[in-house]
Amino acid sequence: MSRRVALVTGGARGIGLGIARALATDGWDLALVGRRSEAEAQPALDGLSGTGAGVRYFQCDLAGDADRRRLVDDLRKCYPSVHLLINNAGVAPSVRADILEADEESFDRLIDTNLRGPYFLTQAVARWMLEADAPGRAIVFITSVSAEAASTNRGDYCISKAGLSMAARLWAVRLAPHGVPVYEVRPGVIATDMTAGVRAKYDAMLADGLALQARWGLPDDVGKVVAALARGDLPYSTGAIIPVDGGMMVPRL
Ligand SMILES: NC(=O)c1ccc[n+]([C@@H]2O[C@H](COP(=O)([O-])OP(=O)(O)OC[C@H]3O[C@@H](n4cnc5c(N)ncnc54)[C@H](OP(=O)(O)O)[C@@H]3O)[C@@H](O)[C@H]2O)c1
């Protein structure tokens, strides 16, 4: 029997790599997508292959329509079907700028990468998924606490993630009749390259009670949650928003 294939965008680094590790351990084959060359991603790919998973890497700028179309064509040449799509790839603004100052170039880059890319990749992959009635299919969107928390020094990021949260809901509604559950996973502050530049700031905020669990989140914390969703361990929860934020967003008085 052929093994099931998980498509993980941004799967060779950071949170995506944590997700890929958890899925590989659970017996999934992996199709990973990133902007970097395959040579740059090779150490991560070697580590994942060591689990026995079949791993393929696809270099693609998900913000570009033509690149995305080429990606889906290439995937179709390699696999009869994809069972799981994890929309994880994303970017933060290069400069955190107050919304009175922030420019439109950064806004466009974040919307194209964090929202337009995953929204239309999901459309293409969902069409492909629906060509066959395979059991165990699912789609996951990695959004952020920024889908809800307003940060005036990165409005573009917050808007992209709020939009992505609605995308997850829309696809959950649209694909439910076809038996494809769609989930939103909302990380808090996770130790990756994306947050390396603000490490000291969040060290202090975590020490000061930012989250109920006073530590940084790890890519593997997100990976474990996604693996549970992929196994079907939340069988009656399509459309759910699952926080992985150490309790950061629990309202307190
Ligand atoms: N870290 C956090 O605290 C945090 C919190 C909440 C949500 N998130 C979200 O979690 C996701 C992963 O973040 P991370 O912290 O792991 O970030 P990261 O370490 O910077 O990794 C980002 C990943 O996305 C890929 N990527 C970015 N733009 C892409 C594009 N245009 N086309 C294809 N791939 C692209 C990168 O590929 P390359 O490696 O090839 O560049 C990389 O693999 C993002 O959506 C982020 O917004 C992160």
PDBQT file of the ligand as one rigid body, heavy atoms in Angstrom, charges set to zero:
ROOT
HETATM    1  N1  LIG A 301       7.768  31.952  15.205  1.00  0.00    +0.000 N 
HETATM    2  C1  LIG A 301       6.671  32.402  15.773  1.00  0.00    +0.000 C 
HETATM    3  O1  LIG A 301       6.700  32.910  16.910  1.00  0.00    +0.000 OA
HETATM    4  C2  LIG A 301       5.345  32.295  15.068  1.00  0.00    +0.000 A 
HETATM    5  C3  LIG A 301       4.191  32.576  15.805  1.00  0.00    +0.000 A 
HETATM    6  C4  LIG A 301       2.950  32.469  15.211  1.00  0.00    +0.000 A 
HETATM    7  C5  LIG A 301       2.859  32.079  13.891  1.00  0.00    +0.000 A 
HETATM    8  N2  LIG A 301       3.997  31.827  13.181  1.00  0.00    +0.000 N 
HETATM    9  C6  LIG A 301       3.801  31.423  11.790  1.00  0.00    +0.000 C 
HETATM   10  O2  LIG A 301       4.335  30.129  11.607  1.00  0.00    +0.000 OA
HETATM   11  C7  LIG A 301       4.819  29.987  10.271  1.00  0.00    +0.000 C 
HETATM   12  C8  LIG A 301       6.262  29.505  10.301  1.00  0.00    +0.000 C 
HETATM   13  O3  LIG A 301       7.033  30.503  10.981  1.00  0.00    +0.000 OA
HETATM   14  P1  LIG A 301       8.513  30.239  11.499  1.00  0.00    +0.000 P 
HETATM   15  O4  LIG A 301       8.622  30.921  12.805  1.00  0.00    +0.000 OA
HETATM   16  O5  LIG A 301       8.866  28.828  11.376  1.00  0.00    +0.000 OA
HETATM   17  O6  LIG A 301       9.302  31.121  10.436  1.00  0.00    +0.000 OA
HETATM   18  P2  LIG A 301      10.730  30.908   9.748  1.00  0.00    +0.000 P 
HETATM   19  O7  LIG A 301      11.661  30.191  10.674  1.00  0.00    +0.000 OA
HETATM   20  O8  LIG A 301      11.121  32.253   9.256  1.00  0.00    +0.000 OA
HETATM   21  O9  LIG A 301      10.409  29.947   8.521  1.00  0.00    +0.000 OA
HETATM   22  C9  LIG A 301       9.528  30.380   7.513  1.00  0.00    +0.000 C 
HETATM   23  C10 LIG A 301       9.355  29.264   6.505  1.00  0.00    +0.000 C 
HETATM   24  O10 LIG A 301       8.448  29.705   5.497  1.00  0.00    +0.000 OA
HETATM   25  C11 LIG A 301       9.060  29.543   4.214  1.00  0.00    +0.000 C 
HETATM   26  N3  LIG A 301       8.639  30.630   3.324  1.00  0.00    +0.000 N 
HETATM   27  C12 LIG A 301       8.553  31.948   3.606  1.00  0.00    +0.000 A 
HETATM   28  N4  LIG A 301       8.141  32.619   2.528  1.00  0.00    +0.000 NA
HETATM   29  C13 LIG A 301       7.947  31.722   1.545  1.00  0.00    +0.000 A 
HETATM   30  C14 LIG A 301       7.541  31.812   0.191  1.00  0.00    +0.000 A 
HETATM   31  N5  LIG A 301       7.240  32.984  -0.380  1.00  0.00    +0.000 N 
HETATM   32  N6  LIG A 301       7.474  30.670  -0.521  1.00  0.00    +0.000 NA
HETATM   33  C15 LIG A 301       7.798  29.478   0.027  1.00  0.00    +0.000 A 
HETATM   34  N7  LIG A 301       8.192  29.335   1.296  1.00  0.00    +0.000 NA
HETATM   35  C16 LIG A 301       8.273  30.443   2.043  1.00  0.00    +0.000 A 
HETATM   36  C17 LIG A 301      10.552  29.621   4.476  1.00  0.00    +0.000 C 
HETATM   37  O11 LIG A 301      11.224  28.981   3.425  1.00  0.00    +0.000 OA
HETATM   38  P3  LIG A 301      12.830  29.130   3.268  1.00  0.00    +0.000 P 
HETATM   39  O12 LIG A 301      13.407  28.448   4.467  1.00  0.00    +0.000 OA
HETATM   40  O13 LIG A 301      13.146  28.428   2.027  1.00  0.00    +0.000 OA
HETATM   41  O14 LIG A 301      13.103  30.585   3.264  1.00  0.00    +0.000 OA
HETATM   42  C18 LIG A 301      10.651  28.899   5.817  1.00  0.00    +0.000 C 
HETATM   43  O15 LIG A 301      10.730  27.515   5.617  1.00  0.00    +0.000 OA
HETATM   44  C19 LIG A 301       4.639  31.340   9.610  1.00  0.00    +0.000 C 
HETATM   45  O16 LIG A 301       3.436  31.356   8.876  1.00  0.00    +0.000 OA
HETATM   46  C20 LIG A 301       4.530  32.296  10.789  1.00  0.00    +0.000 C 
HETATM   47  O17 LIG A 301       3.799  33.448  10.479  1.00  0.00    +0.000 OA
HETATM   48  C21 LIG A 301       5.231  31.924  13.733  1.00  0.00    +0.000 A 
ENDROOT
TORSDOF 0
